[in-house]
């Protein structure tokens, strides 16, 4: 192997939705030499790995895509309200082929370390295959939900059958006709449960926290509707990019308690019939995530639906959440109905914890052995920061990113960190909480604009100031504290990882406000960044 590093203008880490677009922007618009790396064997990021039965987006497909390629908006059509994992993967492959990006993506390659050298102003990247690259810029598009949380339950490794995490689903695993256990009932677990229950011999659901799940309202999209969407895409994207959660629906401005109880019930029923978790949470009333009374009104409406739907009262009781309706909203087709099936058993691990895993199944503390052929963990991810902890990233003066962050991550805009010049994160900690494709697109375009501006002006070093990073992180924390989300346990605050103290991982001000802030920062010549134009000798 050649010991000399290969020099590039920019490295992009990750070939998911963000990395694909970043490569395109930097290579085809900024004119840089770029290589993207991905540890997977193909593009797709989260949609490459999450191949479990039922995997699909739960934001309307017409806005779960890029907005930038106008021709593709006309040509590529989804068939149903929600795009399934294979469809999204096909779409991303089509984007990559259309823009001829594949030749600049190196697959099956994990970047293990990144080291910044101040004198040369270059980053050095080392891969798991021993290759070394240098680059002036690094964009990490690692995926906010790509580092698996795999609980270490006693005996886990003794199980005789497959033990799989949904985030690394083996392509050849078919659960049809098997006795399957699933741990976890988040958006992944509930999708798996709905999809797998009709095909398996028996499904045992190990539920820790009961979930509020509303119907998805999935349906085929008619040609007439799709033609209308094509005609109105400019308007649709305008609404997405100026809204709070970027999901395309009209967000409510009405406080729930400002209307009568009958009207509230009517609106909730309408939301229930329309389907979609984000729409139910943000489209029915404006203040479900903020006002405890409004939140309880929505929560008790959903609990009444559980009561009406689930035939066995004991199962209905276990499925009934009692905490705030303030986690990432979930929707599905027939989630609660699934528990009326004879081949589905619900175990509440809060009441009856898992004691151990044996070669043949899962034993709960009441002594029952649940016999299984396959054990599925839908236990989520070390969100936002997990992928950064897995890499050895050293910035100015050899400081490790993990040490800089200490016990909670921080950033400026979710994009940059003081002490790590010319390293830009797409969806780093404290990025905006919203539908991911428009959120990612926003950041990718902004980073590309910043890099383009630096190139034009001969600026060789772009670094967030310590004050900007602290200010943004504090603002995110203060905003989050106003939300009931901060009072529930979930990955959104990092509390799904055992031993983690609560931290703020998102900007909750909404996509529209986030974009406005980004615009103001550009108008103020990249306020919060130091831009240094000293000519750096490139010695490679
Ligand atoms: P989530 O939303 O983090 O859900 C994980 C689920 O796994 C949730 O029900 C957890 O219960 C449960 N869990 C986690 N650890 C354990 C242990 N140790 N024992 C039992 N149960 C456990 O992950 P998802 O993959 O569903 O979704 C993540 C995001 O990916 C999603 O929001 C989409 O944006 C895509 P808990 O609620 O913590 O009690």
Boltz pocket constraint, residues with backbone or C-beta under 6 A from the ligand:
constraints:
  - pocket:
      binder: B
      contacts: [[A, 145], [A, 149], [A, 151], [A, 183], [A, 184], [A, 185], [A, 186], [A, 187], [A, 188], [A, 189], [A, 206], [A, 207], [A, 208], [A, 209], [A, 328], [A, 349], [A, 378], [A, 379], [A, 380], [A, 381], [A, 489], [A, 490], [A, 491], [A, 496]]
      max_distance: 6.0
